[in-house]
């Protein structure tokens, strides 16, 4: 009788144990598509930079030179994206600052880069080193995020994804009337060297 009870308990334990299924991680940044049937996407020259990035921008696909800067505190960093035309002249430039120096997904919540409160960003259209129009993070937009997916501290490489909206928020009229008042970068990817 004890043997039957022992076999029953053993079999019940063996076959009733279930491993918990690992939870499926939600993506940090949603994949977006252009929902406006009138929008066209133009592709700029795909530069063969070692340190590169790209993002879809409504009416354009931007290919970017990317590099990071690890701040002296060692626990945060900034990432700089520079778009160049076929003559190697800078035509757009944006920076995301105060990103934690670790793998993770982070909201971009602040309109400026020179504040200590959290992750901020700024964007400008340029004619090389001359700023044409400057934009700030659109804090009313959802899904303003940057994701650090890899940090290689030996080779000093940073890699990740981003999606961010900007709004023209200056009091003066725009210098380039053909640029929109709101700009959204989405499905963005970057990989580049960071400097200390």
N, C-alpha and C positions, 0 to 999 in steps of 0.2 A: 504494500500500500504506500509506504514511504517512497519507494522507488518510482511508482506511477506518479505520485505527487511531484517528485523532483523532476521527472521527465516533462510533465505538463508545465511546470513553472519555467523550466529551461527553454522549452519550445515557445512558450508564450512570450518570454522575454526576447528571444532571438528574433521572432517574426513580427513582434509588435514594435520593435525599435525602428524609428524612422529618422533618417538624417534630416535635419532642417535644410530646406532649400535655401541657398544663398539669395539674399535679396538682389533684385535686378536694380543696378544703379541707373538713376535717371541721368540723361546727359546734362552736363553743366550748361552748355549753350545749345539752344535749339537750332536745327538746320532750318534756314529760311529760304523762301523763294520769292521771286518778284510776282506780286499779285496784280499789278496794274498792266493791262493788256497793251497800253500805249507805250510803256517803257521799253527802251532798247538798251542792250548791253553792248558796249564797245570794248574791245580789248586793246590795251596798250602793249607795248613791246615787253615780252617776258625776258627780263634781264637774267643772266646766268650768275647771279651773285651766290657766293657760298653762304652768306648770311642773308636770308631772304624771308619774304613774307608776301601774302597776297590777301585780298578781300574783294568781295563784290560790293560795288558802290552803285547805286542807281545811276544809270546812264554811263557806267564805266566799270572796268575791272582794273583795280590798282595792283601793280606789282611794286614791291617796296624793298628797300635796303633796310635791314633791321640790326640794331645793336642794343645791348642793355648796359646799365650802369648800376653797380651795387653801391649803395650809400655807405658812408663811413661807419654808421651804426651796425652794419653787417646783417641786419634783420629785414631790411626793405630794399627795393630796387625800383628803377624806372626803365621803361622800354621806349625807344625812339624808332619811328617808322618814317622813312624818307622816300617819296616817289620821285623818279627822274624821267624825263622824256628822252627821245632818241638822241638828242644832243647832250645828254647827261646834265641837263639843267634841272634843278629842283622845281617841281610844280606843286607838290603838296608835302606836308610835314605834320606829323602828330606825335604826341608824347602821352604815355600813361604813367603816372607816378605813384609812389608810395605803395607799391605792390609787395606783399609779404614775400620774403625770400624762401619760399618753400612750395612744394607741389600743392595745388588746390585751386578752387574756383572762387572768384571774388567779384563782388558787385562794384561797378564804377559809379560812385554816388555824388561826386563833387565836380563842380564846374571848372575848377582851376587846378593847376599842377603845383602851385607854390603855397599850399596850405598843409598843415600838419594833421588834419582830422581823419583823413582816410584817402582812398584811391580816387584820384582826379585825373582829368584829361583835357587837352586843348588841341585844336586842329587849325591849320592855316593853309590857304592857297598861296602859292608863291610864284615869283619870277626869279629863280635862283635864290639869292640871299635877301630879296626884298619881299616882305609880306604884303600880299594883295588884300586878302580878307581873313579875319580871324573868327573862329567859331569856338563855342564852349560846349561841354557835355550837356545834352538835353536831359535834365533830371526827371522830366515827365515821361520819358520813354521807358518801356519795360525792356528787360533783357540787355542792359548795358553791363557786359561782363568781360572779364579776362580770366583765362584758365591757364595755369602753368602746369604742363603735363610732364616735363622733364627738366631736371637741373643737373648738369654734369659739372661738378666743381673741380675736376681734374683738368678738363679742356676748356672750362669756363663757357659752357654753352647753355642757352635757355631756349625752351621750345614750348609752344602752346597755341591756343585758339582765342579768338576775341569776336565780339559783336558790340558796336557802340554807335550811338546817335549823337549828332552835333547840331547846334542851332546857332544861327547868326544872331548875336545878342549885343551888338554895338549900337551906339546911339547915332552914329553917322551912317549915311547911305553906303551900300556895298559899292566897292570900286569896280567889281566885275558883275554887271547885271545879269550875265548868263548863268552864274552859279546860283543854285537854289538856296532858300533860307534854312532848310533842314537837309542834313546829309546823314545817311546811315551806311555804315560799313557792316557787312555781315558775312558769315561763313569764312571768317578770317583765320589765317594760319600764319605762324611765324617760327623761325628758328635762326638764332644768331649768337654771336659771341657777346659775353658781358664783360665789362671792365670794372676793376676795383680801384 
